[in-house]
Amino acid sequence: MTILESMNIGGNALRAHSYRLDVHTKNIANVDTPNYVRKIPVLNATEDISFHGLMNEMKEDVFGVGTLPYLQGGVVFNGSVEDPTLGDKIYKPGHPDADAEGYIRASNVNPSVEIADAILAQRAYEANLALVNISKSMAQKAIDIGRS
């Protein structure tokens, strides 16, 4: 893996975790919004790096060349899905969103879970930022060595 490829992987991960953090902050902002449904961010690997995926790559190349296949890795944000759990029913007959029986559906957002998930997204973002900075430092050292 080259320095530029590692920076590209880190940059894609920064983007993905930034979107992930946006989803969690929107959920926290709507914790008291009636009928709001919690969104769950979806992150996927850019390549199939499972054992099955690795074996599929190897069956074509390894036995002819004798090397392991090169898998770049990385993560990508694939949007969000709605949480299927229902919020509590609250009796508010005068509310504009009330149904025929006078009930509204409370948000299904659990603030503790969202804050914990947001902290995880922030730490993943910081780890990938460190990766980009280290790769940048390595590139700068290589340039300095080349000048000497």
CORLINKA-V778424 format. One line per field, one symbol per residue. burial: b if it has 24 or more other ideal C-beta (glycine too) atoms within 12 Angstrom, else e. Layout:
# CORLINKA-V778424
burial=???
This chain:
# CORLINKA-V778424
burial=eeeeebbbbbbbbbbbbbbbbebbbbbbeeeeebbbebbbbebeeeeeeeeeeeeeeeeeeeeeeeeeeeeebbbbbeeeeeeeeebeeeeeeeeeeeeeeeebebbbbeeeebeebbeebeebbeebeebbeebeeeeeeeeeeeee
